[in-house]
Amino acid sequence: RIGYDPYSFASSSLVDMYTKCGNIESAKRVVDGCPKPDLFSWTSLIGGYAQNGEPDKALKYFDLLLKSGTKPDRITFVSVLSACTHAGLVEKGLEFFHSITEKHGLSHTDDHYTCLVDLLARSGRFEQLKSIISEMPMKPSKFLWASVLGGCSIHGNVDLAEEAAQELFKIEPENPVTYVTMANIYAAAGKWEEEGRMRKRMREIGVAKRPG
């Protein structure tokens, strides 16, 4: 096995490469072998754990990052909030979200809002979700509205689903996922007339359901 200098750029590149390949244990060994991992290495490993379904380990390494004296950046918090979403840790996610500005002096990005809204939507915390969206300093993205729609589908919130769908129709009027999701939400709620109208609208504008 070829050795590496833990202080070099090559070390960070190795962590990044391993996490992108899904080889998280190798990335972990690189970080664990570094006397002082840099922020890029910490963030890559945290993101790798979050994306590979191991949110507990992602949050463990974020704690180690803080204890090491390394200052997280805005990208680090995207991975941290994503880990909270995968683990369903609503209160922890809210705590991290507010700490971005209050404790770490960073500004929130669209990705931070999207991660938090996704977490709240999956948990059915719709009033909090609407409050967060109303306070956003930027226009909500299609990814944020898609997260809202997904949460509404899980919990059967028809009214908010309609609002999210209207925003998505403005952004991507030919995306079949929005139409299909809304039709399914209407069907689950027993709103057959609305479900029929949605499928008719799909046919009228030539939107076809994507295979798979």
Sequence and secondary structure as in RCSB ss.txt:
>XXXX:A:sequence
RIGYDPYSFASSSLVDMYTKCGNIESAKRVVDGCPKPDLFSWTSLIGGYAQNGEPDKALKYFDLLLKSGTKPDRI
TFVSVLSACTHAGLVEKGLEFFHSITEKHGLSHTDDHYTCLVDLLARSGRFEQLKSIISEMPMKPSKFLWASVLG
GCSIHGNVDLAEEAAQELFKIEPENPVTYVTMANIYAAAGKWEEEGRMRKRMREIGVAKRPG
>XXXX:A:secstr
     TTSHHHHHHHHHHHHTT HHHHHHHHHT SS  HHHHHHHHHHHHHTT HHHHHHHHHHHHHTT    HH
HHHHHHHHHHHHT HHHHHHHHHHHHHTT     HHHHHHHHHHHHHTT HHHHHHHHHT SS   HHHHHHHHH
HHHHHT HHHHHHHHHHHHHH TT HHHHHHHHHHHHHTT HHHHHHHHHHHHHTT      
